[in-house]
Amino acid sequence: MEPKAVAEGQQRMQALFKEYGVTPFTPLKGLLFQGPVFVSFFLAISNMVEKVPSFKHGGAYWFTDLTTPDSMYIFPVLTALSFWLTVECNMQEGMEGNPAAKTMKNVSRVFAIVTVPLTMTLLKAIFCYWITSNLFSLTYGLVLKVPGVKKFLGVPQIPVGPPPPTAEEKPAFSFF
């Protein structure tokens, strides 16, 4: 964490941002779209629970009545688990070397744990959507890590680690 190395890393990051036309706020674009969609689905499902009679007997296994909270807390735990898996599997790519990445990941981990007690009273119908959405995000992120898929979609490869040394940075003699 030498000041010179940090400044050099920031310059390289800014050059990459400029080269690929992104900003540090680019990841927030997804939240600006996903947030209203999630809230809309939440409100729509909450409204449907009251007005669609088949929600009373349209579930399966332990959740036949989708209009009640999950008394066994399986859905809150599955929601937290699917979110945690998404964070663990998909959040690290492109964040290597970013000091904020570790903090973001830890905050997301805490959020996954806190999700269980905060959502215990939600209706099962909402969890059916939420878990499906989390599993889609997990799958989407894992598929986008496949090199063939990246190449097909034109997603640039992110270099891992420091760039190779230039001719003036290479030592005159080295065993490695």
C-alpha positions as CSV (number, residue, x, y, z in Angstrom):
1,M,0.0,0.0,0.0
2,E,2.8,2.4,-0.9
3,P,1.4,5.8,-2.0
4,K,3.3,5.5,-5.3
5,A,1.9,2.0,-6.0
6,V,-1.6,3.1,-5.0
7,A,-1.4,6.2,-7.3
8,E,-0.1,4.0,-10.1
9,G,-2.9,1.5,-9.6
10,Q,-5.5,4.2,-9.7
11,Q,-4.1,5.6,-12.9
12,R,-4.3,2.1,-14.5
13,M,-7.9,1.7,-13.3
14,Q,-8.8,5.1,-14.7
15,A,-7.2,4.2,-18.0
16,L,-9.2,0.9,-18.1
17,F,-12.4,2.7,-17.3
18,K,-11.7,5.2,-20.1
19,E,-10.7,2.4,-22.6
20,Y,-13.9,0.4,-21.9
21,G,-16.2,3.4,-21.4
22,V,-17.3,2.7,-17.9
23,T,-17.4,4.6,-14.6
24,P,-17.2,3.5,-11.0
25,F,-21.0,3.9,-10.9
26,T,-21.6,1.6,-13.9
27,P,-22.6,-1.4,-11.6
28,L,-25.2,0.8,-10.0
29,K,-27.1,1.0,-13.3
30,G,-28.3,-2.6,-12.7
31,L,-29.6,-1.6,-9.3
32,L,-31.4,1.4,-10.7
33,F,-33.3,-1.0,-13.0
34,Q,-33.6,-4.0,-10.6
35,G,-34.7,-2.0,-7.6
36,P,-38.0,-0.7,-9.1
37,V,-38.7,-4.0,-10.8
38,F,-38.3,-5.9,-7.5
39,V,-40.5,-3.4,-5.6
40,S,-43.1,-3.6,-8.3
41,F,-43.2,-7.4,-8.2
42,F,-43.3,-7.2,-4.4
43,L,-46.3,-4.9,-4.4
44,A,-48.0,-6.9,-7.2
45,I,-47.6,-10.2,-5.5
46,S,-48.8,-8.7,-2.2
47,N,-51.9,-7.4,-4.0
48,M,-52.5,-10.8,-5.8
49,V,-52.3,-12.6,-2.4
50,E,-55.5,-10.8,-1.4
51,K,-57.3,-11.1,-4.7
52,V,-56.3,-14.4,-6.3
53,P,-58.1,-17.3,-4.6
54,S,-55.7,-19.9,-6.0
55,F,-52.9,-18.6,-3.8
56,K,-54.6,-20.2,-0.9
57,H,-54.1,-23.7,-2.2
58,G,-51.7,-23.2,-5.1
59,G,-48.4,-24.2,-3.5
60,A,-46.7,-27.5,-2.9
61,Y,-44.9,-29.5,-0.2
62,W,-44.9,-27.5,3.1
63,F,-46.1,-24.3,1.4
64,T,-49.5,-25.1,0.1
65,D,-51.0,-21.7,1.3
66,L,-49.0,-19.0,-0.4
67,T,-50.8,-16.2,1.6
68,T,-49.2,-17.0,4.9
69,P,-45.6,-16.7,6.3
70,D,-43.4,-19.7,6.3
71,S,-43.7,-21.0,9.9
72,M,-40.7,-23.4,9.3
73,Y,-38.5,-20.5,8.0
74,I,-37.3,-22.5,5.1
75,F,-38.0,-19.7,2.6
76,P,-36.2,-17.0,4.5
77,V,-33.2,-19.3,4.9
78,L,-33.3,-20.3,1.2
79,T,-33.5,-16.6,0.2
80,A,-30.5,-15.7,2.3
81,L,-28.5,-18.7,1.1
82,S,-29.2,-18.0,-2.6
83,F,-28.2,-14.4,-2.1
84,W,-25.0,-15.4,-0.3
85,L,-24.1,-17.9,-3.0
86,T,-24.6,-15.2,-5.6
87,V,-22.3,-12.8,-3.7
88,E,-19.6,-15.5,-3.2
89,C,-19.7,-16.7,-6.8
90,N,-20.2,-13.6,-8.8
91,M,-19.0,-10.5,-6.9
92,Q,-15.3,-11.0,-7.1
93,E,-14.7,-10.8,-10.9
94,G,-13.3,-7.4,-11.9
95,M,-12.9,-6.3,-8.3
96,E,-9.4,-7.8,-7.7
97,G,-7.1,-5.2,-6.2
98,N,-10.0,-2.8,-5.3
99,P,-9.9,-2.1,-1.6
100,A,-13.6,-1.4,-1.5
101,A,-14.4,-4.9,-2.9
102,K,-13.7,-6.7,0.4
103,T,-15.9,-4.2,2.3
104,M,-18.7,-4.6,-0.3
105,K,-18.5,-8.3,-0.1
106,N,-18.5,-8.3,3.7
107,V,-21.5,-5.9,3.8
108,S,-23.3,-8.3,1.4
109,R,-22.5,-11.3,3.6
110,V,-23.9,-9.5,6.6
111,F,-27.0,-8.5,4.6
112,A,-27.5,-12.2,3.7
113,I,-27.5,-13.1,7.4
114,V,-29.7,-10.2,8.4
115,T,-32.2,-11.1,5.7
116,V,-33.5,-14.1,7.6
117,P,-34.9,-12.3,10.7
118,L,-36.0,-9.3,8.6
119,T,-38.1,-11.4,6.2
120,M,-39.5,-14.1,8.5
121,T,-43.0,-12.6,8.4
122,L,-43.2,-12.1,4.6
123,L,-45.7,-14.2,2.6
124,K,-44.6,-17.4,0.9
125,A,-45.7,-16.1,-2.5
126,I,-43.1,-13.3,-2.3
127,F,-40.4,-15.8,-1.5
128,C,-41.3,-17.8,-4.6
129,Y,-40.5,-14.8,-6.7
130,W,-37.5,-13.7,-4.6
131,I,-35.7,-17.1,-4.6
132,T,-36.3,-17.6,-8.3
133,S,-34.8,-14.1,-9.0
134,N,-31.8,-14.9,-6.8
135,L,-31.2,-18.3,-8.6
136,F,-31.5,-16.5,-12.0
137,S,-28.9,-14.0,-10.9
138,L,-26.6,-16.7,-9.7
139,T,-27.0,-18.7,-12.9
140,Y,-26.6,-15.6,-15.1
141,G,-23.3,-14.6,-13.3
142,L,-21.9,-18.1,-13.5
143,V,-22.7,-18.4,-17.2
144,L,-21.0,-15.1,-17.9
145,K,-17.8,-16.4,-16.4
146,V,-17.5,-19.1,-19.1
147,P,-14.8,-17.9,-21.5
148,G,-16.7,-19.1,-24.6
149,V,-19.8,-17.2,-23.5
150,K,-17.7,-14.1,-22.8
151,K,-16.2,-14.3,-26.3
152,F,-19.5,-14.8,-28.0
153,L,-21.1,-11.8,-26.2
154,G,-18.0,-9.6,-26.8
155,V,-17.3,-9.2,-23.0
156,P,-13.6,-8.2,-22.6
157,Q,-11.3,-10.4,-20.6
158,I,-10.3,-8.8,-17.4
159,P,-6.5,-9.2,-16.8
160,V,-5.8,-10.8,-13.4
161,G,-2.8,-9.5,-11.5
162,P,-0.3,-6.8,-12.4
163,P,0.6,-6.2,-16.0
164,P,3.8,-7.8,-17.3
165,P,6.9,-5.6,-16.7
166,T,8.1,-3.4,-19.5
167,A,11.6,-3.6,-20.9
168,E,12.9,-0.9,-18.6
169,E,11.3,-2.5,-15.5
170,K,12.9,-6.0,-16.1
171,P,16.0,-6.7,-14.1
172,A,19.2,-7.3,-16.1
173,F,19.6,-10.8,-14.6
174,S,17.1,-13.1,-12.9
175,F,16.8,-16.8,-12.1
176,F,13.0,-16.6,-12.7
